[in-house]
Amino acid sequence: MNKTLAVWMWALMQCTGAFAQVFSSMTAKPVLYALVSTTMPESVLNGIALDAASSGGGVILVLRGFPTSVGQKFSGSFAQSQQWIAQVNKNCCAHHPKGYPSWIVDPKLFEKFDVKSAPTFAIEHPSLGSGPNSYAKISGQDISVGNALKAISSSSQTPLLRKAAQQIYQQTFSNF
């Protein structure tokens, strides 16, 4: 692997928060993915980002890819995506005691969870493998992180996912 590619890959992992996803799976901790879009209303996106920051890593924001348009010229470059994410982070969480939320760009998660609209919230626990009961999801234009976690904790067919949703909810909202 050439040095430029290695540096780019390192920067991508650092800037998008992919390390959080890898670390989560290594430690067998549950994670709630908030699969979002650049076309969502700014107030909704900022609310989800604020909740993700409050979770301390329990909620990871996911984009399908590098956006090609966000209101004005946006070529879909890594640098412009990084700037857009930085602006969302600044808007939601500039003075948040737990810092900024983690972001990843992962089109495979959108496929895995069969995402049709944003936001979609999907929770998985690495110890469940990759079968049909390894995750639970909920979608809705007006749904918040808290409401998604409450819905999953009461309706998931998998007890471990119900418990994971309750844990992430408590971790995220116990200080409020």
Beta strands, then each sheet from edge to edge (+ up, - down):
strand 1: 31-35
strand 2: 59-63
strand 3: 102-105
strand 4: 120-124
strand 5: 135-139
sheet 1: 3+ 2+ 1+ 4- 5+
end
